[in-house]
Amino acid sequence: MNRDRMEGGIRHIRGRVKTATGALRGQPGRQVEGALDQAAGAAQYAYGRARETAHDLRRDGEHLYEDGRNRARALADEARSRGEAFADEAVQRGRQVRSQAVHHGRDIARRADENRGTTLALVAAVAFGFGLLMRSGRRH
């Protein structure tokens, strides 16, 4: 409870006492003065509550901001971690594919070397076929 709520509550009670005393003693001026104190006390009390509410809302907003900021950091850290894991996995897969390609390439080169005659005939047939295709493409 802040100072305005406390003072407003006390002023409101004092005003009620003045109003009641004025009514009992037949003093209309004191009754009016009491009514004014009651209204002023109620207004001051309401102002104190509004200040507390504004303070609470600000505090809650700061907490929400901090929570959002912490969640954003956590998401960024997770994204960074997943990205690094994905990159590592891609590098590993690239190394595996490269190793397989080198192995297959060496195997093909070895077979071509073992079967030189067949390889030479195959290369000649492909070159001849390619030449025919190029030549027939010029006629059209």
N, CA, C and O of each residue as an XYZ file, in Angstrom:
560
protein
N       0.848     -1.169      0.000
C       0.000      0.000      0.000
C       0.898      1.239      0.000
O       1.821      1.345      0.808
N       0.624      2.161     -0.900
C       1.447      3.367     -0.977
C       0.859      4.489     -0.111
O      -0.218      4.355      0.470
N       1.599      5.586     -0.048
C       1.243      6.719      0.817
C      -0.111      7.326      0.433
O      -0.901      7.672      1.311
N      -0.380      7.456     -0.849
C      -1.638      8.066     -1.295
C      -2.844      7.221     -0.887
O      -3.873      7.769     -0.491
N      -2.734      5.912     -0.977
C      -3.850      5.060     -0.566
C      -4.096      5.197      0.933
O      -5.239      5.293      1.382
N      -3.011      5.206      1.696
C      -3.153      5.297      3.144
C      -3.742      6.656      3.548
O      -4.711      6.715      4.304
N      -3.158      7.732      3.047
C      -3.647      9.074      3.392
C      -5.071      9.287      2.897
O      -5.890      9.898      3.584
N      -5.364      8.779      1.701
C      -6.720      8.915      1.157
C      -7.732      8.173      2.005
O      -8.828      8.677      2.247
N      -7.378      6.982      2.460
C      -8.286      6.215      3.319
C      -8.532      6.921      4.638
O      -9.664      6.989      5.117
N      -7.450      7.454      5.231
C      -7.587      8.174      6.512
C      -8.434      9.433      6.322
O      -9.290      9.729      7.156
N      -8.211     10.165      5.250
C      -8.958     11.402      4.987
C     -10.440     11.091      4.762
O     -11.317     11.839      5.195
N     -10.699      9.983      4.083
C     -12.084      9.573      3.830
C     -12.786      9.259      5.161
O     -13.926      9.673      5.373
N     -12.110      8.534      6.050
C     -12.697      8.190      7.353
C     -12.920      9.455      8.188
O     -13.958      9.619      8.829
N     -11.905     10.357      8.164
C     -12.050     11.622      8.897
C     -13.261     12.407      8.377
O     -13.998     13.013      9.154
N     -13.452     12.389      7.069
C     -14.600     13.087      6.465
C     -15.911     12.474      6.903
O     -16.878     13.196      7.146
N     -15.967     11.164      7.009
C     -17.196     10.507      7.470
C     -17.507     10.883      8.920
O     -18.656     11.103      9.304
N     -16.418     10.947      9.713
C     -16.609     11.331     11.118
C     -17.133     12.768     11.194
O     -18.058     13.054     11.954
N     -16.539     13.674     10.400
C     -16.986     15.076     10.400
C     -18.441     15.170      9.957
O     -19.232     15.905     10.548
N     -18.785     14.423      8.917
C     -20.163     14.458      8.418
C     -21.127     13.962      9.496
O     -22.175     14.567      9.725
N     -20.773     12.880     10.142
C     -21.650     12.312     11.179
C     -21.757     13.267     12.373
O     -22.838     13.470     12.926
N     -20.605     13.855     12.763
C     -20.624     14.790     13.889
C     -21.434     16.029     13.530
O     -22.202     16.536     14.349
N     -21.265     16.502     12.335
C     -22.022     17.677     11.892
C     -23.503     17.396     11.882
O     -24.295     18.272     12.230
N     -23.905     16.196     11.493
C     -25.324     15.829     11.460
C     -25.874     15.728     12.875
O     -26.997     16.158     13.139
N     -25.087     15.161     13.788
C     -25.546     15.014     15.166
C     -25.665     16.368     15.865
O     -26.585     16.582     16.654
N     -24.754     17.263     15.583
C     -24.736     18.568     16.255
C     -25.572     19.617     15.512
O     -25.768     20.731     15.997
N     -26.056     19.239     14.332
C     -26.841     20.191     13.561
C     -25.981     21.275     12.946
O     -26.404     22.429     12.884
N     -24.791     20.941     12.493
C     -23.861     21.893     11.868
C     -23.716     21.547     10.382
O     -22.874     20.725     10.020
N     -24.512     22.155      9.538
C     -24.460     21.836      8.107
C     -23.101     22.155      7.475
O     -22.689     21.464      6.543
N     -22.402     23.174      7.954
C     -21.080     23.517      7.413
C     -20.081     22.394      7.653
O     -19.272     22.062      6.787
N     -20.156     21.815      8.855
C     -19.266     20.702      9.183
C     -19.625     19.468      8.340
O     -18.738     18.708      7.951
N     -20.889     19.270      8.064
C     -21.318     18.151      7.222
C     -20.755     18.298      5.804
O     -20.255     17.339      5.216
N     -20.850     19.525      5.268
C     -20.330     19.783      3.914
C     -18.816     19.593      3.906
O     -18.264     18.982      2.991
N     -18.162     20.110      4.912
C     -16.704     19.961      5.018
C     -16.338     18.465      5.093
O     -15.373     18.031      4.464
N     -17.102     17.690      5.854
C     -16.876     16.240      5.955
C     -17.086     15.547      4.619
O     -16.317     14.662      4.244
N     -18.142     15.954      3.892
C     -18.426     15.363      2.576
C     -17.296     15.663      1.598
O     -16.897     14.806      0.809
N     -16.780     16.901      1.662
C     -15.650     17.257      0.791
C     -14.413     16.422      1.139
O     -13.707     15.955      0.245
N     -14.150     16.234      2.438
C     -13.013     15.405      2.853
C     -13.195     13.953      2.408
O     -12.246     13.286      1.996
N     -14.438     13.484      2.503
C     -14.709     12.111      2.043
C     -14.394     11.972      0.554
O     -13.724     11.025      0.143
N     -14.874     12.909     -0.241
C     -14.659     12.859     -1.699
C     -13.176     12.985     -2.024
O     -12.651     12.261     -2.870
N     -12.498     13.925     -1.331
C     -11.065     14.103     -1.588
C     -10.291     12.859     -1.167
O      -9.362     12.438     -1.857
N     -10.675     12.270     -0.031
C     -10.016     11.043      0.434
C     -10.229      9.893     -0.547
O      -9.300      9.143     -0.844
N     -11.457      9.758     -1.046
C     -11.750      8.703     -2.023
C     -10.948      8.903     -3.304
O     -10.442      7.946     -3.890
N     -10.839     10.163     -3.728
C     -10.069     10.452     -4.953
C      -8.589     10.151     -4.738
O      -7.936      9.577     -5.610
N      -8.062     10.538     -3.577
C      -6.651     10.278     -3.298
C      -6.402      8.769     -3.191
O      -5.379      8.277     -3.667
N      -7.314      8.049     -2.581
C      -7.208      6.592     -2.471
C      -7.214      5.951     -3.864
O      -6.410      5.063     -4.150
N      -8.139      6.415     -4.734
C      -8.222      5.887     -6.107
C      -6.933      6.192     -6.879
O      -6.446      5.363     -7.647
N      -6.392      7.392     -6.663
C      -5.129      7.743     -7.316
C      -4.016      6.801     -6.858
O      -3.215      6.341     -7.671
N      -3.968      6.516     -5.565
C      -2.960      5.589     -5.040
C      -3.098      4.202     -5.646
O      -2.097      3.566     -5.976
N      -4.329      3.729     -5.795
C      -4.558      2.416     -6.428
C      -4.126      2.433     -7.890
O      -3.542      1.469     -8.385
N      -4.419      3.537     -8.575
C      -4.024      3.646     -9.986
C      -2.504      3.625    -10.119
O      -1.960      3.005    -11.033
N      -1.827      4.308     -9.199
C      -0.352      4.295     -9.219
C       0.176      2.884     -9.009
O       1.099      2.448     -9.698
N      -0.417      2.169     -8.048
C       0.015      0.790     -7.795
C      -0.253     -0.098     -9.004
O       0.575     -0.934     -9.367
N      -1.406      0.087     -9.617
C      -1.740     -0.712    -10.807
C      -0.752     -0.427    -11.933
O      -0.288     -1.346    -12.607
N      -0.433      0.843    -12.132
C       0.537      1.201    -13.177
C       1.896      0.592    -12.865
O       2.580      0.090    -13.757
N       2.279      0.637    -11.604
C       3.558      0.049    -11.190
C       3.545     -1.464    -11.439
O       4.515     -2.019    -11.955
N       2.442     -2.129    -11.069
C       2.327     -3.571    -11.289
C       2.383     -3.915    -12.773
O       3.049     -4.870    -13.173
N       1.673     -3.123    -13.591
C       1.681     -3.371    -15.037
C       3.078     -3.190    -15.616
O       3.509     -3.958    -16.476
N       3.771     -2.178    -15.141
C       5.141     -1.959    -15.617
C       6.027     -3.134    -15.239
O       6.799     -3.630    -16.060
N       5.912     -3.580    -13.979
C       6.715     -4.711    -13.520
C       6.389     -5.969    -14.335
O       7.291     -6.702    -14.742
N       5.093     -6.212    -14.569
C       4.701     -7.369    -15.370
C       5.227     -7.250    -16.795
O       5.669     -8.237    -17.382
N       5.179     -6.045    -17.349
C       5.708     -5.828    -18.699
C       7.200     -6.092    -18.760
O       7.697     -6.663    -19.730
N       7.913     -5.676    -17.723
C       9.352     -5.938    -17.695
C       9.629     -7.426    -17.621
O      10.561     -7.923    -18.254
N       8.808     -8.147    -16.839
C       8.975     -9.603    -16.761
C       8.692    -10.256    -18.114
O       9.414    -11.154    -18.549
N       7.630     -9.789    -18.770
C       7.308    -10.343    -20.093
C       8.434    -10.068    -21.079
O       8.797    -10.930    -21.879
N       8.981     -8.861    -21.014
C      10.094     -8.507    -21.898
C      11.286     -9.424    -21.650
O      11.889     -9.935    -22.593
N      11.621     -9.629    -20.383
C      12.755    -10.501    -20.042
C      12.495    -11.936    -20.491
O      13.387    -12.591    -21.029
N      11.267    -12.429    -20.270
C      10.925    -13.779    -20.705
C      11.071    -13.909    -22.224
O      11.638    -14.881    -22.723
N      10.555    -12.921    -22.943
C      10.667    -12.946    -24.407
C      12.115    -12.898    -24.854
O      12.519    -13.611    -25.772
N      12.886    -12.055    -24.200
C      14.304    -11.948    -24.548
C      15.034    -13.260    -24.282
O      15.845    -13.698    -25.097
N      14.747    -13.886    -23.144
C      15.380    -15.165    -22.822
C      14.965    -16.259    -23.794
O      15.783    -17.085    -24.198
N      13.692    -16.261    -24.166
C      13.224    -17.264    -25.136
C      13.877    -17.045    -26.504
O      14.242    -18.005    -27.183
N      14.019    -15.793    -26.897
C      14.662    -15.501    -28.184
C      16.120    -15.964    -28.166
O      16.614    -16.526    -29.143
N      16.796    -15.722    -27.054
C      18.181    -16.195    -26.948
C      18.250    -17.711    -27.015
O      19.128    -18.267    -27.676
N      17.329    -18.383    -26.333
C      17.316    -19.846    -26.344
C      17.068    -20.368    -27.757
O      17.704    -21.326    -28.195
N      16.132    -19.725    -28.467
C      15.852    -20.141    -29.849
C      17.058    -19.909    -30.749
O      17.373    -20.741    -31.600
N      17.730    -18.782    -30.564
C      18.917    -18.487    -31.364
C      20.018    -19.498    -31.083
O      20.694    -19.958    -32.003
N      20.200    -19.847    -29.807
C      21.209    -20.842    -29.453
C      20.870    -22.199    -30.062
O      21.743    -22.896    -30.578
N      19.600    -22.560    -29.997
C      19.181    -23.841    -30.572
C      19.371    -23.850    -32.090
O      19.831    -24.842    -32.656
N      19.016    -22.744    -32.742
C      19.194    -22.656    -34.193
C      20.668    -22.754    -34.560
O      21.035    -23.434    -35.519
N      21.509    -22.073    -33.793
C      22.948    -22.125    -34.047
C      23.470    -23.557    -33.866
O      24.255    -24.049    -34.677
N      23.032    -24.201    -32.814
C      23.464    -25.571    -32.525
C      23.014    -26.527    -33.637
O      23.789    -27.359    -34.110
N      21.755    -26.392    -34.038
C      21.252    -27.256    -35.118
C      21.967    -26.975    -36.436
O      22.263    -27.895    -37.198
N      22.241    -25.702    -36.700
C      22.963    -25.351    -37.930
C      24.363    -25.940    -37.944
O      24.822    -26.452    -38.965
N      25.038    -25.864    -36.802
C      26.380    -26.447    -36.718
C      26.334    -27.953    -36.896
O      27.186    -28.525    -37.576
N      25.342    -28.605    -36.289
C      25.194    -30.062    -36.428
C      24.909    -30.421    -37.884
O      25.458    -31.389    -38.410
N      24.053    -29.639    -38.529
C      23.730    -29.884    -39.940
C      24.969    -29.714    -40.813
O      25.211    -30.513    -41.717
N      25.753    -28.670    -40.540
C      26.979    -28.438    -41.313
C      27.964    -29.574    -41.100
O      28.579    -30.047    -42.056
N      28.120    -30.013    -39.874
C      29.027    -31.137    -39.589
C      28.583    -32.396    -40.317
O      29.399    -33.121    -40.886
N      27.280    -32.643    -40.290
C      26.736    -33.816    -40.972
C      26.954    -33.719    -42.484
O      27.277    -34.713    -43.135
N      26.774    -32.518    -43.035
C      26.977    -32.319    -44.479
C      28.445    -32.548    -44.853
O      28.741    -33.144    -45.888
N      29.349    -32.075    -44.014
C      30.776    -32.283    -44.280
C      31.097    -33.776    -44.245
O      31.810    -34.279    -45.114
N      30.575    -34.483    -43.245
C      30.821    -35.929    -43.145
C      30.260    -36.659    -44.366
O      30.922    -37.519    -44.946
N      29.038    -36.306    -44.743
C      28.416    -36.960    -45.915
C      29.212    -36.633    -47.175
O      29.399    -37.502    -48.026
N      29.682    -35.400    -47.307
C      30.500    -35.030    -48.465
C      31.788    -35.847    -48.521
O      32.210    -36.281    -49.593
N      32.404    -36.053    -47.369
C      33.627    -36.878    -47.332
C      33.331    -38.313    -47.729
O      34.119    -38.929    -48.448
N      32.203    -38.860    -47.271
C      31.830    -40.219    -47.640
C      31.601    -40.340    -49.142
O      32.076    -41.282    -49.776
N      30.874    -39.385    -49.703
C      30.586    -39.419    -51.147
C      31.880    -39.273    -51.941
O      32.086    -39.975    -52.931
N      32.746    -38.371    -51.512
C      34.038    -38.193    -52.188
C      34.850    -39.474    -52.139
O      35.442    -39.871    -53.142
N      34.885    -40.128    -50.975
C      35.635    -41.380    -50.822
C      35.077    -42.459    -51.748
O      35.830    -43.191    -52.390
N      33.745    -42.548    -51.808
C      33.119    -43.534    -52.702
C      33.425    -43.214    -54.164
O      33.700    -44.120    -54.950
N      33.380    -41.939    -54.531
C      33.655    -41.545    -55.923
C      35.098    -41.880    -56.289
O      35.359    -42.387    -57.379
N      36.031    -41.602    -55.388
C      37.436    -41.930    -55.647
C      37.600    -43.436    -55.804
O      38.301    -43.901    -56.703
N      36.947    -44.196    -54.923
C      37.036    -45.657    -54.985
C      36.472    -46.187    -56.306
O      37.095    -47.020    -56.964
N      35.285    -45.697    -56.688
C      34.665    -46.135    -57.947
C      35.508    -45.710    -59.149
O      35.678    -46.473    -60.099
N      36.030    -44.491    -59.097
C      36.872    -44.013    -60.202
C      38.113    -44.871    -60.362
O      38.498    -45.205    -61.482
N      38.731    -45.225    -59.271
C      39.920    -46.090    -59.339
C      39.555    -47.479    -59.841
O      40.309    -48.093    -60.596
N      38.401    -47.970    -59.420
C      37.948    -49.284    -59.870
C      37.699    -49.279    -61.376
O      38.066    -50.226    -62.070
N      37.080    -48.222    -61.878
C      36.827    -48.105    -63.325
C      38.149    -47.992    -64.082
O      38.336    -48.620    -65.124
N      39.061    -47.185    -63.545
C      40.368    -47.041    -64.206
C      41.113    -48.376    -64.223
O      41.751    -48.718    -65.218
N      41.032    -49.123    -63.132
C      41.703    -50.439    -63.076
C      41.088    -51.398    -64.089
O      41.819    -52.097    -64.792
N      39.761    -51.446    -64.178
C      39.104    -52.339    -65.133
C      39.434    -51.930    -66.571
O      39.662    -52.778    -67.433
N      39.455    -50.604    -66.813
C      39.786    -50.134    -68.164
C      41.211    -50.530    -68.514
O      41.492    -50.904    -69.653
N      42.117    -50.451    -67.536
C      43.510    -50.826    -67.767
C      43.633    -52.330    -68.010
O      44.438    -52.764    -68.835
N      42.829    -53.132    -67.287
C      42.869    -54.589    -67.456
C      42.285    -54.999    -68.799
O      42.713    -56.003    -69.368
N      41.356    -54.279    -69.302
C      40.682    -54.618    -70.563
C      40.945    -53.521    -71.593
O      40.012    -52.884    -72.083
N      42.181    -53.313    -71.909
C      42.550    -52.213    -72.808
C      41.903    -52.341    -74.185
O      41.440    -51.354    -74.757
N      41.877    -53.520    -74.691
C      41.297    -53.718    -76.027
C      39.824    -53.382    -76.039
O      39.354    -52.656    -76.915
N      39.100    -53.899    -75.084
C      37.657    -53.647    -75.002
C      37.403    -52.157    -74.764
O      36.504    -51.564    -75.361
N      38.210    -51.568    -73.884
C      38.054    -50.150    -73.589
C      38.303    -49.307    -74.825
O      37.555    -48.369    -75.100
N      39.360    -49.636    -75.580
C      39.689    -48.892    -76.793
C      38.566    -49.026    -77.816
O      38.200    -48.048    -78.467
N      38.013    -50.244    -77.963
C      36.924    -50.451    -78.912
C      35.684    -49.671    -78.484
O      34.992    -49.080    -79.313
N      35.416    -49.678    -77.188
C      34.252    -48.950    -76.673
C      34.407    -47.447    -76.883
O      33.460    -46.779    -77.298
N      35.600    -46.909    -76.599
C      35.844    -45.484    -76.790
C      35.727    -45.129    -78.274
O      35.169    -44.089    -78.624
N      36.251    -45.990    -79.137
C      36.174    -45.744    -80.584
C      34.723    -45.758    -81.056
O      34.335    -44.932    -81.882
N      33.914    -46.695    -80.536
C      32.507    -46.785    -80.949
C      31.744    -45.540    -80.498
O      30.928    -44.999    -81.245
N      32.014    -45.097    -79.287
C      31.334    -43.901    -78.783
C      31.744    -42.686    -79.605
O      30.900    -41.855    -79.941
N      33.039    -42.571    -79.934
C      33.516    -41.440    -80.728
C      32.903    -41.474    -82.127
O      32.500    -40.438    -82.654
N      32.832    -42.668    -82.729
C      32.247    -42.802    -84.056
C      30.763    -42.397    -84.028
O      30.296    -41.654    -84.891
N      30.029    -42.903    -83.013
C      28.602    -42.563    -82.881
C      28.410    -41.072    -82.668
O      27.499    -40.474    -83.240
N      29.257    -40.469    -81.853
C      29.175    -39.036    -81.608
C      29.448    -38.266    -82.899
O      28.786    -37.271    -83.191
N      30.436    -38.741    -83.669
C      30.749    -38.100    -84.949
C      29.573    -38.168    -85.908
O      29.266    -37.192    -86.592
N      28.914    -39.322    -85.957
C      27.742    -39.459    -86.822
C      26.630    -38.500    -86.407
O      25.990    -37.867    -87.247
N      26.416    -38.406    -85.118
C      25.383    -37.492    -84.627
C      25.697    -36.048    -84.988
O      24.801    -35.293    -85.366
N      26.939    -35.668    -84.877
C      27.331    -34.295    -85.203
C      27.181    -34.034    -86.693
O      26.750    -32.960    -87.113
N      27.544    -35.035    -87.480
C      27.483    -34.887    -88.929
C      26.032    -34.808    -89.402
O      25.700    -33.992    -90.262
N      25.162    -35.664    -88.834
C      23.774    -35.650    -89.252
C      23.070    -34.372    -88.780
O      22.089    -33.948    -89.391
N      23.551    -33.768    -87.721
C      22.978    -32.516    -87.213
C      23.246    -31.361    -88.169
O      22.474    -30.402    -88.179
N      24.306    -31.411    -88.973
C      24.629    -30.332    -89.905
C      23.736    -30.336    -91.128
O      23.513    -29.282    -91.724
N      23.222    -31.477    -91.518
C      22.367    -31.597    -92.710
C      21.034    -30.885    -92.518
O      20.482    -30.347    -93.478
N      20.536    -30.874    -91.361
C      19.184    -30.313    -91.144
C      19.247    -28.881    -91.093
O      18.221    -28.224    -90.918
